Amino acid sequence: MQTLRGTKDILANEILFWRYIYNTALQVCSLYNYHEIQTPILELTSLFTKSIGNDTDIVNKEMYSFIDQGQRNITLRPEGTASVARSFITNKLYINNSSNKFWYLGPMFRYERPQSGRQRQFHQLGIECLGSAEPLADAEVIRIATKILHQLKLRNYKLEINSIGNLEERQKYQSELLIYLEKYKRDLDKDSQKRLKNNPLRILDSKDVKTQEILQKAPSLQMYLGKESQKHFSTLCNYLDAMDIEYNINEQLVRGLDYYNYTAFEIKCNELGSQDTICGGGRYDCLIKSLGGPDTASVGWAMGIERLLLIVKNRFQPIQIKPNIYIATKGMQAKLSIWPILDLLEEAQISFELDLQNNSFQKQLKKANKLGTSICLLIGDDEVNNNNITIKYLKEHKQKIISLNELIQELQKYSRTYQQTLTIHR
């Protein structure tokens, strides 16, 4: 049996990297009073068609949707923002708080061509700041993204920002862009030709060299921005300058979701090659109202964990967690007598591995050495009859016999001595 194409197992040695990213996000987001939220993987399809947009690639090509046994149209969530917005409305989180700050980490699903850093089941770390229309909120979420990247020892990234204005401004610009591109229709790449009909602004994101050459003389969205859009963007830039956060203004950055307005931004890393975007986000002031909630200005971002992992794995070597104690038994009486020993180890928070294979002491000791444990507890017929334990120090090749009552004290004494030895050798 194989995994489905575009999915993968996350094994024990990889979990350490995931935990490192999770703990880093938890630490940074908690400092800024962002609270973790978990939303269902399954949502009504209409949530995403209303929020992401019918003309986007995600809705048209990439969503995993099906009709369930209750004849409802269901979709595996392709992104996190819409689900957080829906949760905000469903649970009436706006009643007690004028602003809400959330972060999440979880699986998303899109039917894309699998490649390095891109899976069909992928994971996103995201934050959403709901309830503030101020550019200060944009600056805060961008700052949090950079802080997380710094904590993960990733510093060779570049931040690109743009203002995409409001819906009315974009519609005026889109009309002018279409008039310009119509002259070059046959010269555009195939994807851009399709987007002329349903999502022209996405042509600005094209990676095709010929299309980019055509766009160089195209009308600029900045020419159609009103005073409010310009002021918002200018203030954001001032905040970023005050924080010494470097950025480039990319006038062709639009993002691929219909709900964005005003600010759009991406963080890219050259180490990832063509799939270089590790974080993307922006402002979505009209999304919650469009889903039936109150008028709630919002801003947020999402990071692709799989892409982040490609970089993080080169930055640090995780410490493999090994059990402190290996417990080897021989005979039924020994197996019946080990449970009080486990009680003591659990109470003292000392990790252990109990041999479950019914092998000889020699084989059990070999496994203990292979695991890298420092101590092995041997319990056989002699130990049961004499009500004691043989404790074997594997690194020192020494052993001694102690009573059950002495076990925890002996282990603690050894731990202190071992730590002192490590300090001397360092």
N, C-alpha and C positions, 0 to 999 in steps of 0.2 A: 504493500500500500504506500502511495506517495501523497504528499501534501498537494492541495490544489495549486495550480500555477498562480503565482503572485501572492502566495502566503508562505509563511515559514514558522517553524518552531523556535521559541526563545528558550534556549537551554540554560542550565544552571550557571555555567561560566559566563554567559552573556547577561544574565539577570543582574549581576553585580554592576554592570555599566548602566542598566536601566534604573537601578536603585540609586545610583550616584546622581543621575540626571533628576530623578524624582525628588530626592532629598535636597538637591541644590535649588530646584524650583520652589519647594516648600519653604525653605529658609528665606529666600529672597522675597517671595510673594507675601509671606507672613509679616516681614518687616514693613511692607507697604499696606498692611491690613486687607489683603486680598484673601478670600476664603475659598477653599476647595469645594467644587460642586461636581456631582456625577449625574449625568442624564442618560436615559435609555438609549441603547444602540438602535432600537426599532422606533421609527416615528411614522406618522402619516405622510404619504408622499406629497400631499398638498403643502406641507410645511416648507418643503424645499423648492417646489415650483413657484410658490408665492415669494419666497425670500431670495433665493439664488437667482431665479429668472428662467423663464421657459426657453430663452434663446441662448443660454450658456452651454458650453460643452459638457459641463457636469450633469445638467439635467437631460440634455439630448442624447448623450453618448455613454456616460460613465456611471450612472446610478444603478445600484442593485435594487430593483423594485419587483414586487410580486403581489398577487391578490391572496389574502389569507383565507382561512376557512369561514370567517365571518363576512367575506366578500368586501373587505376593506383594502384599499391600495396602501401598501406598506413599503417603506424603503429603509435599507440599512444606511445610517447617517453617513453622508459623504464629507461633512465638516461639522464643527462644533458650535459656531456662533448662533445659527438658527435654533438649535436645540436649547441653548442657554436662554435665548430670547423667549422661546416658547415656555420654558420653565418659569421665567420671570413673570409671564402673564398668567399661567395656570395657577401658580401658587400665590399670586397677588403680592409679590415681594415689594411692590411699590408703595404699599399702604403705610408701612412703618418706617421706611427709609426713603429719603429723596434720592439717594445714590446707593448703588450696590456694586461691589467689586468682587469678581469671581476669577478663579483659575481652575484649569482642568487638565488632565492627561488621560488619553484613552484612545481606543481603536476607531478608525474611520474606514470607509469602503468606497473604492472607485474602480470601475473596470477600465484600467489603463494598461499600456504595454509595460510589463515588468522590466526593470533595469536597476542598475546600482542605485540604491537610495530611494527607489520607488517601488512599492508593492501595491497589490490590489487591496489587501488589508494592511493599512499603515496606521501610524500613531501620531497624534498631534498633542503638543503642549500649547495651551492657549490661555490668554487672559481677556476678560471683558470688563470694561468700566462703564456701567450703566447709570445715566442720570446727570451727566455734565456735558454742556455744550462748549465749555471753555477750551481754548488751545492748550491750557495747562494740563488737561487730562491727556491730550495727545502726547505732550512732552513726557508725562509720567510713564505712560505705557511703553514708549520708546526707550526711556531710561531703564525700566525694569528689564526689557529685552537685552540691552547691552550689559546690564549687571549680571544677568544669568550667564551670558556668553563669557564674560570675564571670569566668573567663578569656575566655569568649565575650562578655563585656560585657553579660550579661543579669542584671539585679539586681531588677527589679520583678516578682518571682514570690512565690508563697506556698506554704509547706509545710504539708500537712495530714497528721496521723498518727492512728492508732487502734490499739487492741488488739482482735483478733478471737478471742482465747483459743485453746484447743486444740479438737480435734474433739469431744470429749465435751461441753464447755461450749457449743459452737455448736449441737450437736444438742438440748440442753435448751432453749436459747434459741429455736431454730427451731420447736420444738413450741408454745411459748407465743406466738410471733409468728403462727403459722398460726391459732391459736384466735382471736387478736385480729382478724386480717385477714379471716377468714371472714365476719365481720359486714358487711364493706364490699366484699365480692367484686365486686359489680356496679358499684361506683363506681371501682374501680381501672382504670388504662389497660390496653389489650389485652395489651401485653407482660407487664405485672405479673400479669394474670389467668393467663397461660400459665405464668409462673414459680411460681405457687402450687403447682403439681403437681411441678415438677422441680428448681427452684432458688430457694426463697423468699428467701434472704438477698440475692439480687441485686435484689429489689424495693427495698431500701434505697437503691440507686443510681439509682432512677428519676428522670428529669428532669421528669416530668409534675407540674404544679402541684397538681392535685387529689390525686394519690397522695401527694405530699409533705405536704399538709395532714393526710391520714389518718395518716401515719407520725408526726406530731408527738406524738400521744398513745399511740403504740405502746410496748410494753415495750422497755427499753434493754438492749442486749447487755452493757453494763458490769455490770448487776445479776447476771449469771450467771458472771462471771469468778472463778476461784479465786485463792488467795493467790499461787501461782507466776506466773500471768498478770499479776496486779496488780503484783507486785514487778518483773517484767521490764519492764513498761511504765513504771513509776515511775522505775526506774533509767535507762532510755533518756531520759526527759524531763529528768532531772538532768544527763545528759551533754550534751544539746542546750543546756540553759541555761548550762552551763559554757563551751560554745563560742560563746555569743551567737548561736546559730542560732534565729531566730524560727519559731514553729510555731503552728498551731491544732489543737486536738483535735476531730476530726469523727467523732462516734459512729456515723454512718451510712456511713462509708467501709469497704467490705468487699473490694474488688477482685474481678475476675471469674474467677479461677482457683481450682480446688478445693484446690490444694496449699498454700495459705498458712495460717499459724498465727501466733499472738501478734501481731507487728508488721505493720501494713499502712500504706503511706504513698503520697502523690501530691504532685507539684509542679505547680502550675498557673500560667498566665500569662494575664492579662486581654487581652493583645494578640491572642489567637487566637480570641476570641469564644466560641461554644458548645463548640468543640473545644479546650478550654483546657488539658488535661492534657498536659504535655510529658515527664513522668517518673513511673513508677509501679513500686512494688516492695514487698517485704516478706520475712518469714521463712518458710522452708519446711523445717522440721526432719524431716519424715517422707517427703519425696519420694524421696530416694535409696534408702532402705530399701524403699519400695513398688515400686521398679523392679528390685529384686533385689540391691542393693548393701548395704554396711554401714550401720549406724545413723550418719548424718552430719548434724548440725545445720547449717543453711545460711541465708544471707540474700543478697539481691541486688536489682537494679533494672534497668529498661530505659528508654531515652529514644527517642522517635520522631524520627528525623533529619529527615524531611520537615517536621514541625511546627517543629522547631528552626530549620530553614533559613528559614522564613517570617520569623522574628525576626532571625536572624543577618545576613541580607541587608541589613537596615536599619541594622546596627551598624558595618559597615566596608566599605571599597571595596578589593577585592583588587588586587594589583599584577599586571597582565598580563605574562606572561613573553614577552619578545621575543628573537629571536636577536641576538647581538652583531654577527654578520658575515653579509653576503649575498654569495654567490659567483656571479658572472655569467661565463658562458663563451660563446665563439663559435668554431665550427669543431670538427671531429673531433679534431684534434691537441690542442686546448685541453682537450677533455673527457678525453682520455687522460692528460693531464699533471696533472690536479687531485688525484689520489689521494695523492701525497706531501704536498700542502697540507692535506688532511683529516687525515692522520696527525699533523701538527704541531698542528692545532687540537684534535684529540681528546686528545692528550697534555697540552696546556696547559689542558684543560677550558674551552675557549672555544666557546660555542654558535654555531651557524651554520645557514643555510638555503641549500641548493644549488638553483639554478634548474633545473627539470626540463622546461621547455616549449620549448626550442630557439627562443626569441624573439630579436629584435634587442637590442643593448645598451641602446638607448633604452627599450624596453619593460621590460627587466629592471631598469633603474635606477628606473623608475616604480614597479615592484612593491616594490623595496627601500625606497623612500621611504614607500610605503603601509604597509609592515610596521613602520615606525618604527625600522629599524636605523640605526646610526651610521656604519657602514663597509661599503663594497662593494669586493670584490676583483674586478678585471677581468682575465680571461685570454683573449686572442685570439691570432691568428697572430703578431703582433709580439712579444708576451710569450713565446710558446713559442720563437720563433727566437732571442730574446736572453736566454732563461733568466731572466726576471724577472717581476714582478707589478706591475700598476698598482693602487695602493690609493687609493680615493676616499673622502674624509671628507664625508659627505652634509650634515651640519649646518653645516660651515664652508665648503662649496662649494670645497674644495681637493682636489688629488690629487698623488701623487708616485709615482715608479717605484722599486721596491726589489728586491733579490735575495731568493730564497727563504730564504736563511740569516738574513736580517734581519727576516723577517716577525714572529715572536713578540716579539722585542725592540721592534719598532716598535709593535705592538699594545699591549704592556704600558706603553710610554711614553705612548701616547695615552690609555690608560685612567687613568693617574695624573693627567695634565694635565686631563682631562675632569672627574674627581672634584674636583680643586682648584677648578675653575671653578664647579661646582655649589655648593661650600661658600661661596665668595665671594658668589655671588648670593643664597644663603639669608640 
